[in-house]
Amino acid sequence: MNWHQDYIERYKKLKEQGKSFFPYAVLKDTIMAFFILALLCWFAYHFGAALEEPADPTDSNYNPRPEWYFLFLFQALKLFPGNLESVAAVLLPGLGVTFLFLLPFLDTGPERNFLKRPFFTLLGVGTLAGIGYLTYQGTVSPLTNPIIEKDPLVFAGQRLYVSLNCSYCHKIGGKGGSVGPELDKVASGETEEWLEKHFREPQSVSPGSTMPKLNLLDDEIKVLVAFIKSLGGGEGFTEEAPKVFAENCAMCHKIGKEGAEVGPDLSLIGTARDKNYMRKYIEDPSKLNPSSSMPGYKGQLTDVQIEDLARYLSAQKGD
């Protein structure tokens, strides 16, 4: 008698000794499934899902990180940079799924003891160990960008800007319509009082403007003003900010045609980094970029000077 016939005989004997699969085993599975479903519903109701702010494609400070069960693939992408990313993202997972599909056809032996199947046992354990190691590395890997608290008024203003379809007439970061001015280069430099009046009565502060009266609520005007002001790095910088830059930064960096080229050109830094990031970087660059050779200015410059310099740099958008 071969192993297959022996298996069928043993299965038949065991089945005769016990109860049928339906309805007894099915009932147990159904009860357990409903219990797990009820538990998930309880967690969802009492704890909910942790949601982030609305997606912002212009936010260069965001840290993209998947859930824990995809962290191994996320970490594997770092081993295949540039054009080789498709190897980690498509080729290797595809080969793994193909192998799992073919496994029943490759491992056809009757032996069920894993110790007597060393090849497939070591292959499975090695794969799980590799996934576990990559998952751990992905968990402890440092964030690309620092976590910086952002003003909720700015996000609310951004959502309102999108819902009102303001981009049909205005540009931000070079994207949008050309009917009105580029908001990050013009409107962000206006005072909050001017912006508030403009949103209430566009014709009163800009005679001949084609912008219609939007009949906005006070809270809506408040968040729109916060959003527009954030485009230029928040509040304006003082006349001392360019002097602070010239005395402390121009020996390595340039803005426009002024300065040196030892470090990166900062003429467009405001299009990539906001004021909060710039302030933290000026204070201690090593916390955000361990390989940076730039010294920290915390203690060399006052907090007021660092804030002023951060506003100045975040306003550099190549105007």
DALIN-V838731 format. One record per helix or strand of 3 or more residues. SS is the DSSP state (h for helix, s for strand). FROM is the first residue (numbers start at 1). TO is the last residue. If there is no record, write none. Layout:
SS_FROM_TO + SS_FROM_TO
This chain:
h_3_17 + h_21_46 + h_68_79 + h_82_106 + h_114_116 + h_118_140 + h_152_163 + h_166_168 + h_187_189 + h_192_200 + h_202_205 + h_218_230 + h_240_248 + h_269_271 + h_275_283 + h_285_288 + h_303_314
